[in-house]
Amino acid sequence: MFDQLKDIIVNYVEVKKEDIKPESRFIEDLGFTSFDFMSMLGEIEDTLDLEIDQEEVVNIRTVQEAVDYLATLV
């Protein structure tokens, strides 16, 4: 799941895959805007065939938190 998420992240921000760590914060470390983040969530839903609860994702700050949340949906 972590590697899949990294593949998606690089489509939205200018960062190398190897620079994305579990503790990387989407906004502060990776440079996401809120629009980038919401767009990425849409792609994750389409790619992984999941339905993401918008109220749950507001608490996600790091890549690992996203991986943990997505793991609960699979």
PQR file of N, CA, C, O and H, with PARSE charges and radii, in Angstrom:
ATOM      1  N   MET A   1       0.831  -1.199   0.000 -0.4000 1.5000
ATOM      2  CA  MET A   1       0.000   0.000   0.000 -0.0000 2.0000
ATOM      3  C   MET A   1       0.877   1.264   0.000  0.5500 1.7000
ATOM      4  O   MET A   1       0.553   2.236  -0.683 -0.5500 1.4000
ATOM      5  N   PHE A   2       1.957   1.258   0.743 -0.4000 1.5000
ATOM      6  CA  PHE A   2       2.865   2.409   0.811 -0.0000 2.0000
ATOM      7  C   PHE A   2       3.433   2.726  -0.568  0.5500 1.7000
ATOM      8  O   PHE A   2       3.457   3.885  -0.981 -0.5500 1.4000
ATOM      9  H   PHE A   2       2.220   0.469   1.298  0.4000 1.0000
ATOM     10  N   ASP A   3       3.888   1.703  -1.276 -0.4000 1.5000
ATOM     11  CA  ASP A   3       4.464   1.923  -2.608 -0.0000 2.0000
ATOM     12  C   ASP A   3       3.406   2.407  -3.603  0.5500 1.7000
ATOM     13  O   ASP A   3       3.690   3.259  -4.446 -0.5500 1.4000
ATOM     14  H   ASP A   3       3.869   0.761  -0.941  0.4000 1.0000
ATOM     15  N   GLN A   4       2.208   1.874  -3.508 -0.4000 1.5000
ATOM     16  CA  GLN A   4       1.127   2.328  -4.385 -0.0000 2.0000
ATOM     17  C   GLN A   4       0.834   3.803  -4.126  0.5500 1.7000
ATOM     18  O   GLN A   4       0.631   4.580  -5.059 -0.5500 1.4000
ATOM     19  H   GLN A   4       1.978   1.183  -2.824  0.4000 1.0000
ATOM     20  N   LEU A   5       0.816   4.174  -2.858 -0.4000 1.5000
ATOM     21  CA  LEU A   5       0.531   5.553  -2.505 -0.0000 2.0000
ATOM     22  C   LEU A   5       1.643   6.480  -2.999  0.5500 1.7000
ATOM     23  O   LEU A   5       1.365   7.582  -3.471 -0.5500 1.4000
ATOM     24  H   LEU A   5       0.981   3.543  -2.100  0.4000 1.0000
ATOM     25  N   LYS A   6       2.882   6.047  -2.896 -0.4000 1.5000
ATOM     26  CA  LYS A   6       3.994   6.856  -3.401 -0.0000 2.0000
ATOM     27  C   LYS A   6       3.851   7.074  -4.910  0.5500 1.7000
ATOM     28  O   LYS A   6       4.110   8.172  -5.404 -0.5500 1.4000
ATOM     29  H   LYS A   6       3.109   5.152  -2.512  0.4000 1.0000
ATOM     30  N   ASP A   7       3.440   6.037  -5.641 -0.4000 1.5000
ATOM     31  CA  ASP A   7       3.235   6.162  -7.084 -0.0000 2.0000
ATOM     32  C   ASP A   7       2.190   7.235  -7.401  0.5500 1.7000
ATOM     33  O   ASP A   7       2.315   7.951  -8.394 -0.5500 1.4000
ATOM     34  H   ASP A   7       3.229   5.146  -5.239  0.4000 1.0000
ATOM     35  N   ILE A   8       1.187   7.340  -6.575 -0.4000 1.5000
ATOM     36  CA  ILE A   8       0.130   8.335  -6.781 -0.0000 2.0000
ATOM     37  C   ILE A   8       0.604   9.722  -6.350  0.5500 1.7000
ATOM     38  O   ILE A   8       0.337  10.705  -7.042 -0.5500 1.4000
ATOM     39  H   ILE A   8       1.086   6.758  -5.769  0.4000 1.0000
ATOM     40  N   ILE A   9       1.296   9.814  -5.231 -0.4000 1.5000
ATOM     41  CA  ILE A   9       1.764  11.107  -4.704 -0.0000 2.0000
ATOM     42  C   ILE A   9       2.605  11.858  -5.726  0.5500 1.7000
ATOM     43  O   ILE A   9       2.446  13.068  -5.891 -0.5500 1.4000
ATOM     44  H   ILE A   9       1.513   9.016  -4.669  0.4000 1.0000
ATOM     45  N   VAL A  10       3.502  11.150  -6.416 -0.4000 1.5000
ATOM     46  CA  VAL A  10       4.398  11.836  -7.360 -0.0000 2.0000
ATOM     47  C   VAL A  10       3.650  12.441  -8.552  0.5500 1.7000
ATOM     48  O   VAL A  10       4.219  13.247  -9.288 -0.5500 1.4000
ATOM     49  H   VAL A  10       3.631  10.168  -6.282  0.4000 1.0000
ATOM     50  N   ASN A  11       2.393  12.068  -8.749 -0.4000 1.5000
ATOM     51  CA  ASN A  11       1.584  12.684  -9.802 -0.0000 2.0000
ATOM     52  C   ASN A  11       1.087  14.069  -9.404  0.5500 1.7000
ATOM     53  O   ASN A  11       0.639  14.832 -10.259 -0.5500 1.4000
ATOM     54  H   ASN A  11       1.930  11.414  -8.151  0.4000 1.0000
ATOM     55  N   TYR A  12       1.161  14.401  -8.125 -0.4000 1.5000
ATOM     56  CA  TYR A  12       0.572  15.642  -7.622 -0.0000 2.0000
ATOM     57  C   TYR A  12       1.583  16.673  -7.137  0.5500 1.7000
ATOM     58  O   TYR A  12       1.304  17.872  -7.166 -0.5500 1.4000
ATOM     59  H   TYR A  12       1.526  13.781  -7.430  0.4000 1.0000
ATOM     60  N   VAL A  13       2.731  16.232  -6.700 -0.4000 1.5000
ATOM     61  CA  VAL A  13       3.749  17.166  -6.217 -0.0000 2.0000
ATOM     62  C   VAL A  13       5.104  16.782  -6.788  0.5500 1.7000
ATOM     63  O   VAL A  13       5.333  15.627  -7.148 -0.5500 1.4000
ATOM     64  H   VAL A  13       2.958  15.259  -6.676  0.4000 1.0000
ATOM     65  N   GLU A  14       5.987  17.743  -6.868 -0.4000 1.5000
ATOM     66  CA  GLU A  14       7.313  17.494  -7.415 -0.0000 2.0000
ATOM     67  C   GLU A  14       8.223  16.977  -6.318  0.5500 1.7000
ATOM     68  O   GLU A  14       8.925  17.745  -5.660 -0.5500 1.4000
ATOM     69  H   GLU A  14       5.801  18.682  -6.575  0.4000 1.0000
ATOM     70  N   VAL A  15       8.202  15.683  -6.132 -0.4000 1.5000
ATOM     71  CA  VAL A  15       9.027  15.025  -5.127 -0.0000 2.0000
ATOM     72  C   VAL A  15       9.408  13.657  -5.679  0.5500 1.7000
ATOM     73  O   VAL A  15       8.622  13.023  -6.383 -0.5500 1.4000
ATOM     74  H   VAL A  15       7.632  15.059  -6.667  0.4000 1.0000
ATOM     75  N   LYS A  16      10.596  13.215  -5.361 -0.4000 1.5000
ATOM     76  CA  LYS A  16      11.045  11.902  -5.808 -0.0000 2.0000
ATOM     77  C   LYS A  16      10.466  10.828  -4.900  0.5500 1.7000
ATOM     78  O   LYS A  16      10.291  11.032  -3.699 -0.5500 1.4000
ATOM     79  H   LYS A  16      11.235  13.730  -4.788  0.4000 1.0000
ATOM     80  N   LYS A  17      10.172   9.674  -5.503 -0.4000 1.5000
ATOM     81  CA  LYS A  17       9.606   8.565  -4.717 -0.0000 2.0000
ATOM     82  C   LYS A  17      10.466   8.228  -3.510  0.5500 1.7000
ATOM     83  O   LYS A  17       9.955   7.972  -2.420 -0.5500 1.4000
ATOM     84  H   LYS A  17      10.315   9.508  -6.479  0.4000 1.0000
ATOM     85  N   GLU A  18      11.797   8.232  -3.718 -0.4000 1.5000
ATOM     86  CA  GLU A  18      12.692   7.845  -2.623 -0.0000 2.0000
ATOM     87  C   GLU A  18      12.712   8.865  -1.486  0.5500 1.7000
ATOM     88  O   GLU A  18      13.190   8.565  -0.392 -0.5500 1.4000
ATOM     89  H   GLU A  18      12.213   8.440  -4.603  0.4000 1.0000
ATOM     90  N   ASP A  19      12.193  10.077  -1.741 -0.4000 1.5000
ATOM     91  CA  ASP A  19      12.139  11.103  -0.696 -0.0000 2.0000
ATOM     92  C   ASP A  19      10.851  11.028   0.123  0.5500 1.7000
ATOM     93  O   ASP A  19      10.713  11.732   1.123 -0.5500 1.4000
ATOM     94  H   ASP A  19      11.805  10.321  -2.630  0.4000 1.0000
ATOM     95  N   ILE A  20       9.917  10.188  -0.288 -0.4000 1.5000
ATOM     96  CA  ILE A  20       8.650  10.046   0.434 -0.0000 2.0000
ATOM     97  C   ILE A  20       8.835   8.995   1.518  0.5500 1.7000
ATOM     98  O   ILE A  20       9.094   7.826   1.233 -0.5500 1.4000
ATOM     99  H   ILE A  20      10.029   9.616  -1.101  0.4000 1.0000
ATOM    100  N   LYS A  21       8.700   9.425   2.748 -0.4000 1.5000
ATOM    101  CA  LYS A  21       8.868   8.550   3.910 -0.0000 2.0000
ATOM    102  C   LYS A  21       7.511   8.376   4.602  0.5500 1.7000
ATOM    103  O   LYS A  21       6.605   9.183   4.397 -0.5500 1.4000
ATOM    104  H   LYS A  21       8.490  10.375   2.979  0.4000 1.0000
ATOM    105  N   PRO A  22       7.368   7.334   5.415 -0.5600 1.5000
ATOM    106  CA  PRO A  22       6.101   7.171   6.134  0.2800 2.0000
ATOM    107  C   PRO A  22       5.748   8.402   6.990  0.5500 1.7000
ATOM    108  O   PRO A  22       4.574   8.743   7.133 -0.5500 1.4000
ATOM    109  N   GLU A  23       6.751   9.052   7.546 -0.4000 1.5000
ATOM    110  CA  GLU A  23       6.502  10.201   8.423 -0.0000 2.0000
ATOM    111  C   GLU A  23       6.353  11.519   7.668  0.5500 1.7000
ATOM    112  O   GLU A  23       6.128  12.562   8.282 -0.5500 1.4000
ATOM    113  H   GLU A  23       7.705   8.774   7.430  0.4000 1.0000
ATOM    114  N   SER A  24       6.477  11.479   6.326 -0.4000 1.5000
ATOM    115  CA  SER A  24       6.329  12.704   5.528 -0.0000 2.0000
ATOM    116  C   SER A  24       4.920  13.261   5.686  0.5500 1.7000
ATOM    117  O   SER A  24       3.930  12.540   5.562 -0.5500 1.4000
ATOM    118  H   SER A  24       6.659  10.631   5.827  0.4000 1.0000
ATOM    119  N   ARG A  25       4.854  14.556   5.959 -0.4000 1.5000
ATOM    120  CA  ARG A  25       3.563  15.241   6.082 -0.0000 2.0000
ATOM    121  C   ARG A  25       3.182  15.782   4.708  0.5500 1.7000
ATOM    122  O   ARG A  25       4.014  16.354   4.004 -0.5500 1.4000
ATOM    123  H   ARG A  25       5.658  15.142   6.060  0.4000 1.0000
ATOM    124  N   PHE A  26       1.927  15.598   4.336 -0.4000 1.5000
ATOM    125  CA  PHE A  26       1.484  15.969   2.994 -0.0000 2.0000
ATOM    126  C   PHE A  26       1.715  17.445   2.693  0.5500 1.7000
ATOM    127  O   PHE A  26       2.285  17.778   1.654 -0.5500 1.4000
ATOM    128  H   PHE A  26       1.251  15.133   4.907  0.4000 1.0000
ATOM    129  N   ILE A  27       1.288  18.323   3.571 -0.4000 1.5000
ATOM    130  CA  ILE A  27       1.373  19.756   3.290 -0.0000 2.0000
ATOM    131  C   ILE A  27       2.766  20.300   3.613  0.5500 1.7000
ATOM    132  O   ILE A  27       3.401  20.919   2.759 -0.5500 1.4000
ATOM    133  H   ILE A  27       0.825  18.053   4.415  0.4000 1.0000
ATOM    134  N   GLU A  28       3.236  20.077   4.819 -0.4000 1.5000
ATOM    135  CA  GLU A  28       4.485  20.672   5.265 -0.0000 2.0000
ATOM    136  C   GLU A  28       5.717  20.106   4.567  0.5500 1.7000
ATOM    137  O   GLU A  28       6.627  20.862   4.224 -0.5500 1.4000
ATOM    138  H   GLU A  28       2.720  19.575   5.513  0.4000 1.0000
ATOM    139  N   ASP A  29       5.765  18.803   4.350 -0.4000 1.5000
ATOM    140  CA  ASP A  29       6.961  18.163   3.800 -0.0000 2.0000
ATOM    141  C   ASP A  29       6.897  17.933   2.291  0.5500 1.7000
ATOM    142  O   ASP A  29       7.902  18.077   1.594 -0.5500 1.4000
ATOM    143  H   ASP A  29       5.026  18.189   4.629  0.4000 1.0000
ATOM    144  N   LEU A  30       5.720  17.576   1.791 -0.4000 1.5000
ATOM    145  CA  LEU A  30       5.601  17.211   0.384 -0.0000 2.0000
ATOM    146  C   LEU A  30       5.068  18.343  -0.490  0.5500 1.7000
ATOM    147  O   LEU A  30       5.131  18.260  -1.716 -0.5500 1.4000
ATOM    148  H   LEU A  30       4.904  17.459   2.357  0.4000 1.0000
ATOM    149  N   GLY A  31       4.549  19.391   0.126 -0.4000 1.5000
ATOM    150  CA  GLY A  31       4.107  20.550  -0.632 -0.0000 2.0000
ATOM    151  C   GLY A  31       2.708  20.466  -1.210  0.5500 1.7000
ATOM    152  O   GLY A  31       2.396  21.182  -2.160 -0.5500 1.4000
ATOM    153  H   GLY A  31       4.499  19.458   1.123  0.4000 1.0000
ATOM    154  N   PHE A  32       1.873  19.625  -0.671 -0.4000 1.5000
ATOM    155  CA  PHE A  32       0.497  19.520  -1.147 -0.0000 2.0000
ATOM    156  C   PHE A  32      -0.293  20.772  -0.789  0.5500 1.7000
ATOM    157  O   PHE A  32      -0.095  21.373   0.267 -0.5500 1.4000
ATOM    158  H   PHE A  32       2.127  19.043   0.101  0.4000 1.0000
ATOM    159  N   THR A  33      -1.192  21.148  -1.695 -0.4000 1.5000
ATOM    160  CA  THR A  33      -2.230  22.120  -1.344 -0.0000 2.0000
ATOM    161  C   THR A  33      -3.465  21.290  -0.979  0.5500 1.7000
ATOM    162  O   THR A  33      -3.498  20.082  -1.213 -0.5500 1.4000
ATOM    163  H   THR A  33      -1.353  20.660  -2.553  0.4000 1.0000
ATOM    164  N   SER A  34      -4.458  21.931  -0.415 -0.4000 1.5000
ATOM    165  CA  SER A  34      -5.669  21.165  -0.075 -0.0000 2.0000
ATOM    166  C   SER A  34      -6.327  20.637  -1.354  0.5500 1.7000
ATOM    167  O   SER A  34      -6.912  19.554  -1.347 -0.5500 1.4000
ATOM    168  H   SER A  34      -4.432  22.912  -0.224  0.4000 1.0000
ATOM    169  N   PHE A  35      -6.234  21.396  -2.447 -0.4000 1.5000
ATOM    170  CA  PHE A  35      -6.787  20.931  -3.723 -0.0000 2.0000
ATOM    171  C   PHE A  35      -6.035  19.698  -4.220  0.5500 1.7000
ATOM    172  O   PHE A  35      -6.648  18.727  -4.664 -0.5500 1.4000
ATOM    173  H   PHE A  35      -5.758  22.276  -2.452  0.4000 1.0000
ATOM    174  N   ASP A  36      -4.694  19.742  -4.143 -0.4000 1.5000
ATOM    175  CA  ASP A  36      -3.884  18.582  -4.541 -0.0000 2.0000
ATOM    176  C   ASP A  36      -4.301  17.353  -3.742  0.5500 1.7000
ATOM    177  O   ASP A  36      -4.469  16.265  -4.292 -0.5500 1.4000
ATOM    178  H   ASP A  36      -4.196  20.531  -3.782  0.4000 1.0000
ATOM    179  N   PHE A  37      -4.462  17.544  -2.448 -0.4000 1.5000
ATOM    180  CA  PHE A  37      -4.784  16.429  -1.558 -0.0000 2.0000
ATOM    181  C   PHE A  37      -6.133  15.817  -1.928  0.5500 1.7000
ATOM    182  O   PHE A  37      -6.266  14.596  -2.013 -0.5500 1.4000
ATOM    183  H   PHE A  37      -4.325  18.428  -2.001  0.4000 1.0000
ATOM    184  N   MET A  38      -7.131  16.672  -2.147 -0.4000 1.5000
ATOM    185  CA  MET A  38      -8.460  16.160  -2.482 -0.0000 2.0000
ATOM    186  C   MET A  38      -8.453  15.491  -3.861  0.5500 1.7000
ATOM    187  O   MET A  38      -9.133  14.487  -4.070 -0.5500 1.4000
ATOM    188  H   MET A  38      -7.023  17.664  -2.078  0.4000 1.0000
ATOM    189  N   SER A  39      -7.690  16.045  -4.792 -0.4000 1.5000
ATOM    190  CA  SER A  39      -7.574  15.424  -6.118 -0.0000 2.0000
ATOM    191  C   SER A  39      -6.926  14.053  -6.007  0.5500 1.7000
ATOM    192  O   SER A  39      -7.350  13.099  -6.660 -0.5500 1.4000
ATOM    193  H   SER A  39      -7.137  16.861  -4.623  0.4000 1.0000
ATOM    194  N   MET A  40      -5.888  13.962  -5.170 -0.4000 1.5000
ATOM    195  CA  MET A  40      -5.207  12.691  -4.965 -0.0000 2.0000
ATOM    196  C   MET A  40      -6.170  11.662  -4.362  0.5500 1.7000
ATOM    197  O   MET A  40      -6.148  10.491  -4.742 -0.5500 1.4000
ATOM    198  H   MET A  40      -5.544  14.736  -4.640  0.4000 1.0000
ATOM    199  N   LEU A  41      -7.006  12.099  -3.430 -0.4000 1.5000
ATOM    200  CA  LEU A  41      -7.971  11.171  -2.828 -0.0000 2.0000
ATOM    201  C   LEU A  41      -8.909  10.601  -3.883  0.5500 1.7000
ATOM    202  O   LEU A  41      -9.252   9.419  -3.844 -0.5500 1.4000
ATOM    203  H   LEU A  41      -7.024  13.050  -3.121  0.4000 1.0000
ATOM    204  N   GLY A  42      -9.322  11.442  -4.823 -0.4000 1.5000
ATOM    205  CA  GLY A  42     -10.175  10.956  -5.913 -0.0000 2.0000
ATOM    206  C   GLY A  42      -9.473   9.900  -6.738  0.5500 1.7000
ATOM    207  O   GLY A  42     -10.076   8.895  -7.113 -0.5500 1.4000
ATOM    208  H   GLY A  42      -9.044  12.402  -4.854  0.4000 1.0000
ATOM    209  N   GLU A  43      -8.196  10.123  -7.022 -0.4000 1.5000
ATOM    210  CA  GLU A  43      -7.447   9.124  -7.791 -0.0000 2.0000
ATOM    211  C   GLU A  43      -7.293   7.829  -6.994  0.5500 1.7000
ATOM    212  O   GLU A  43      -7.392   6.739  -7.557 -0.5500 1.4000
ATOM    213  H   GLU A  43      -7.706  10.940  -6.717  0.4000 1.0000
ATOM    214  N   ILE A  44      -7.053   7.944  -5.700 -0.4000 1.5000
ATOM    215  CA  ILE A  44      -6.924   6.757  -4.848 -0.0000 2.0000
ATOM    216  C   ILE A  44      -8.233   5.968  -4.881  0.5500 1.7000
ATOM    217  O   ILE A  44      -8.217   4.742  -4.995 -0.5500 1.4000
ATOM    218  H   ILE A  44      -6.972   8.830  -5.243  0.4000 1.0000
ATOM    219  N   GLU A  45      -9.358   6.663  -4.783 -0.4000 1.5000
ATOM    220  CA  GLU A  45     -10.653   5.984  -4.839 -0.0000 2.0000
ATOM    221  C   GLU A  45     -10.810   5.215  -6.145  0.5500 1.7000
ATOM    222  O   GLU A  45     -11.242   4.062  -6.154 -0.5500 1.4000
ATOM    223  H   GLU A  45      -9.371   7.659  -4.691  0.4000 1.0000
ATOM    224  N   ASP A  46     -10.451   5.872  -7.250 -0.4000 1.5000
ATOM    225  CA  ASP A  46     -10.578   5.236  -8.566 -0.0000 2.0000
ATOM    226  C   ASP A  46      -9.601   4.080  -8.741  0.5500 1.7000
ATOM    227  O   ASP A  46      -9.977   3.008  -9.216 -0.5500 1.4000
ATOM    228  H   ASP A  46     -10.100   6.808  -7.242  0.4000 1.0000
ATOM    229  N   THR A  47      -8.361   4.296  -8.361 -0.4000 1.5000
ATOM    230  CA  THR A  47      -7.311   3.299  -8.573 -0.0000 2.0000
ATOM    231  C   THR A  47      -7.510   2.063  -7.705  0.5500 1.7000
ATOM    232  O   THR A  47      -7.353   0.935  -8.172 -0.5500 1.4000
ATOM    233  H   THR A  47      -8.055   5.166  -7.975  0.4000 1.0000
ATOM    234  N   LEU A  48      -7.858   2.282  -6.439 -0.4000 1.5000
ATOM    235  CA  LEU A  48      -7.981   1.167  -5.502 -0.0000 2.0000
ATOM    236  C   LEU A  48      -9.420   0.706  -5.322  0.5500 1.7000
ATOM    237  O   LEU A  48      -9.686  -0.215  -4.550 -0.5500 1.4000
ATOM    238  H   LEU A  48      -7.986   3.198  -6.060  0.4000 1.0000
ATOM    239  N   ASP A  49     -10.358   1.348  -6.039 -0.4000 1.5000
ATOM    240  CA  ASP A  49     -11.778   1.013  -5.954 -0.0000 2.0000
ATOM    241  C   ASP A  49     -12.267   1.040  -4.506  0.5500 1.7000
ATOM    242  O   ASP A  49     -12.826   0.070  -3.992 -0.5500 1.4000
ATOM    243  H   ASP A  49     -10.142   2.096  -6.666  0.4000 1.0000
ATOM    244  N   LEU A  50     -12.033   2.195  -3.869 -0.4000 1.5000
ATOM    245  CA  LEU A  50     -12.437   2.397  -2.478 -0.0000 2.0000
ATOM    246  C   LEU A  50     -13.337   3.612  -2.388  0.5500 1.7000
ATOM    247  O   LEU A  50     -13.379   4.443  -3.295 -0.5500 1.4000
ATOM    248  H   LEU A  50     -11.579   2.982  -4.287  0.4000 1.0000
ATOM    249  N   GLU A  51     -14.059   3.703  -1.276 -0.4000 1.5000
ATOM    250  CA  GLU A  51     -14.802   4.928  -0.995 -0.0000 2.0000
ATOM    251  C   GLU A  51     -14.227   5.546   0.262  0.5500 1.7000
ATOM    252  O   GLU A  51     -14.276   4.957   1.342 -0.5500 1.4000
ATOM    253  H   GLU A  51     -14.024   3.027  -0.539  0.4000 1.0000
ATOM    254  N   ILE A  52     -13.686   6.733   0.108 -0.4000 1.5000
ATOM    255  CA  ILE A  52     -13.017   7.424   1.207 -0.0000 2.0000
ATOM    256  C   ILE A  52     -14.007   8.355   1.884  0.5500 1.7000
ATOM    257  O   ILE A  52     -14.707   9.126   1.227 -0.5500 1.4000
ATOM    258  H   ILE A  52     -13.646   7.212  -0.769  0.4000 1.0000
ATOM    259  N   ASP A  53     -14.055   8.274   3.206 -0.4000 1.5000
ATOM    260  CA  ASP A  53     -14.924   9.133   4.005 -0.0000 2.0000
ATOM    261  C   ASP A  53     -14.231  10.484   4.184  0.5500 1.7000
ATOM    262  O   ASP A  53     -13.193  10.571   4.840 -0.5500 1.4000
ATOM    263  H   ASP A  53     -13.487   7.648   3.740  0.4000 1.0000
ATOM    264  N   GLN A  54     -14.810  11.539   3.597 -0.4000 1.5000
ATOM    265  CA  GLN A  54     -14.190  12.866   3.638 -0.0000 2.0000
ATOM    266  C   GLN A  54     -14.000  13.378   5.063  0.5500 1.7000
ATOM    267  O   GLN A  54     -13.060  14.128   5.327 -0.5500 1.4000
ATOM    268  H   GLN A  54     -15.653  11.468   3.064  0.4000 1.0000
ATOM    269  N   GLU A  55     -14.876  12.982   5.980 -0.4000 1.5000
ATOM    270  CA  GLU A  55     -14.736  13.422   7.368 -0.0000 2.0000
ATOM    271  C   GLU A  55     -13.556  12.741   8.059  0.5500 1.7000
ATOM    272  O   GLU A  55     -12.966  13.307   8.979 -0.5500 1.4000
ATOM    273  H   GLU A  55     -15.639  12.373   5.766  0.4000 1.0000
ATOM    274  N   GLU A  56     -13.216  11.548   7.627 -0.4000 1.5000
ATOM    275  CA  GLU A  56     -12.086  10.824   8.218 -0.0000 2.0000
ATOM    276  C   GLU A  56     -10.748  11.385   7.756  0.5500 1.7000
ATOM    277  O   GLU A  56      -9.799  11.450   8.537 -0.5500 1.4000
ATOM    278  H   GLU A  56     -13.696  11.088   6.880  0.4000 1.0000
ATOM    279  N   VAL A  57     -10.668  11.790   6.494 -0.4000 1.5000
ATOM    280  CA  VAL A  57      -9.379  12.199   5.944 -0.0000 2.0000
ATOM    281  C   VAL A  57      -8.895  13.552   6.442  0.5500 1.7000
ATOM    282  O   VAL A  57      -7.721  13.882   6.276 -0.5500 1.4000
ATOM    283  H   VAL A  57     -11.439  11.737   5.860  0.4000 1.0000
ATOM    284  N   VAL A  58      -9.763  14.334   7.041 -0.4000 1.5000
ATOM    285  CA  VAL A  58      -9.299  15.635   7.545 -0.0000 2.0000
ATOM    286  C   VAL A  58      -8.273  15.472   8.658  0.5500 1.7000
ATOM    287  O   VAL A  58      -7.520  16.402   8.949 -0.5500 1.4000
ATOM    288  H   VAL A  58     -10.717  14.066   7.176  0.4000 1.0000
ATOM    289  N   ASN A  59      -8.237  14.307   9.277 -0.4000 1.5000
ATOM    290  CA  ASN A  59      -7.279  14.048  10.356 -0.0000 2.0000
ATOM    291  C   ASN A  59      -5.970  13.437   9.861  0.5500 1.7000
ATOM    292  O   ASN A  59      -5.046  13.233  10.648 -0.5500 1.4000
ATOM    293  H   ASN A  59      -8.849  13.551   9.041  0.4000 1.0000
ATOM    294  N   ILE A  60      -5.886  13.148   8.578 -0.4000 1.5000
ATOM    295  CA  ILE A  60      -4.679  12.522   8.026 -0.0000 2.0000
ATOM    296  C   ILE A  60      -3.656  13.595   7.700  0.5500 1.7000
ATOM    297  O   ILE A  60      -3.916  14.506   6.915 -0.5500 1.4000
ATOM    298  H   ILE A  60      -6.637  13.315   7.939  0.4000 1.0000
ATOM    299  N   ARG A  61      -2.484  13.471   8.317 -0.4000 1.5000
ATOM    300  CA  ARG A  61      -1.417  14.447   8.095 -0.0000 2.0000
ATOM    301  C   ARG A  61      -0.192  13.832   7.420  0.5500 1.7000
ATOM    302  O   ARG A  61       0.508  14.507   6.665 -0.5500 1.4000
ATOM    303  H   ARG A  61      -2.272  12.731   8.955  0.4000 1.0000
ATOM    304  N   THR A  62       0.067  12.550   7.694 -0.4000 1.5000
ATOM    305  CA  THR A  62       1.282  11.920   7.176 -0.0000 2.0000
ATOM    306  C   THR A  62       0.942  10.796   6.199  0.5500 1.7000
ATOM    307  O   THR A  62      -0.190  10.315   6.137 -0.5500 1.4000
ATOM    308  H   THR A  62      -0.502  12.002   8.307  0.4000 1.0000
ATOM    309  N   VAL A  63       1.945  10.402   5.452 -0.4000 1.5000
ATOM    310  CA  VAL A  63       1.780   9.310   4.499 -0.0000 2.0000
ATOM    311  C   VAL A  63       1.402   8.024   5.252  0.5500 1.7000
ATOM    312  O   VAL A  63       0.533   7.278   4.799 -0.5500 1.4000
ATOM    313  H   VAL A  63       2.864  10.792   5.503  0.4000 1.0000
ATOM    314  N   GLN A  64       2.043   7.764   6.386 -0.4000 1.5000
ATOM    315  CA  GLN A  64       1.731   6.549   7.147 -0.0000 2.0000
ATOM    316  C   GLN A  64       0.291   6.561   7.644  0.5500 1.7000
ATOM    317  O   GLN A  64      -0.377   5.528   7.625 -0.5500 1.4000
ATOM    318  H   GLN A  64       2.748   8.370   6.753  0.4000 1.0000
ATOM    319  N   GLU A  65      -0.194   7.715   8.086 -0.4000 1.5000
ATOM    320  CA  GLU A  65      -1.592   7.801   8.517 -0.0000 2.0000
ATOM    321  C   GLU A  65      -2.530   7.477   7.353  0.5500 1.7000
ATOM    322  O   GLU A  65      -3.562   6.833   7.543 -0.5500 1.4000
ATOM    323  H   GLU A  65       0.349   8.555   8.101  0.4000 1.0000
ATOM    324  N   ALA A  66      -2.169   7.924   6.156 -0.4000 1.5000
ATOM    325  CA  ALA A  66      -2.975   7.615   4.970 -0.0000 2.0000
ATOM    326  C   ALA A  66      -2.942   6.118   4.675  0.5500 1.7000
ATOM    327  O   ALA A  66      -3.973   5.515   4.377 -0.5500 1.4000
ATOM    328  H   ALA A  66      -1.331   8.447   6.002  0.4000 1.0000
ATOM    329  N   VAL A  67      -1.751   5.522   4.759 -0.4000 1.5000
ATOM    330  CA  VAL A  67      -1.615   4.082   4.523 -0.0000 2.0000
ATOM    331  C   VAL A  67      -2.446   3.312   5.538  0.5500 1.7000
ATOM    332  O   VAL A  67      -3.155   2.373   5.175 -0.5500 1.4000
ATOM    333  H   VAL A  67      -0.914   6.012   5.001  0.4000 1.0000
ATOM    334  N   ASP A  68      -2.365   3.698   6.798 -0.4000 1.5000
ATOM    335  CA  ASP A  68      -3.128   3.008   7.844 -0.0000 2.0000
ATOM    336  C   ASP A  68      -4.635   3.130   7.594  0.5500 1.7000
ATOM    337  O   ASP A  68      -5.378   2.159   7.737 -0.5500 1.4000
ATOM    338  H   ASP A  68      -1.789   4.460   7.092  0.4000 1.0000
ATOM    339  N   TYR A  69      -5.072   4.330   7.221 -0.4000 1.5000
ATOM    340  CA  TYR A  69      -6.500   4.531   6.954 -0.0000 2.0000
ATOM    341  C   TYR A  69      -6.946   3.695   5.749  0.5500 1.7000
ATOM    342  O   TYR A  69      -7.974   3.020   5.808 -0.5500 1.4000
ATOM    343  H   TYR A  69      -4.469   5.119   7.105  0.4000 1.0000
ATOM    344  N   LEU A  70      -6.180   3.741   4.668 -0.4000 1.5000
ATOM    345  CA  LEU A  70      -6.548   2.971   3.478 -0.0000 2.0000
ATOM    346  C   LEU A  70      -6.572   1.471   3.751  0.5500 1.7000
ATOM    347  O   LEU A  70      -7.387   0.749   3.178 -0.5500 1.4000
ATOM    348  H   LEU A  70      -5.345   4.289   4.621  0.4000 1.0000
ATOM    349  N   ALA A  71      -5.687   1.003   4.620 -0.4000 1.5000
ATOM    350  CA  ALA A  71      -5.660  -0.417   4.973 -0.0000 2.0000
ATOM    351  C   ALA A  71      -6.968  -0.844   5.649  0.5500 1.7000
ATOM    352  O   ALA A  71      -7.375  -2.000   5.534 -0.5500 1.4000
ATOM    353  H   ALA A  71      -5.025   1.590   5.086  0.4000 1.0000
ATOM    354  N   THR A  72      -7.619   0.074   6.347 -0.4000 1.5000
ATOM    355  CA  THR A  72      -8.894  -0.270   7.002 -0.0000 2.0000
ATOM    356  C   THR A  72     -10.023  -0.396   5.983  0.5500 1.7000
ATOM    357  O   THR A  72     -11.063  -0.984   6.278 -0.5500 1.4000
ATOM    358  H   THR A  72      -7.288   1.013   6.440  0.4000 1.0000
ATOM    359  N   LEU A  73      -9.823   0.153   4.788 -0.4000 1.5000
ATOM    360  CA  LEU A  73     -10.866   0.126   3.762 -0.0000 2.0000
ATOM    361  C   LEU A  73     -10.746  -1.047   2.809  0.5500 1.7000
ATOM    362  O   LEU A  73     -11.702  -1.391   2.114 -0.5500 1.4000
ATOM    363  H   LEU A  73      -8.977   0.631   4.549  0.4000 1.0000
ATOM    364  N   VAL A  74      -9.576  -1.660   2.776 -0.4000 1.5000
ATOM    365  CA  VAL A  74      -9.330  -2.734   1.808 -0.0000 2.0000
ATOM    366  C   VAL A  74      -9.945  -4.033   2.293  0.5500 1.7000
ATOM    367  O   VAL A  74      -9.844  -5.054   1.614 -0.5500 1.4000
ATOM    368  H   VAL A  74      -8.799  -1.381   3.340  0.4000 1.0000
TER
END
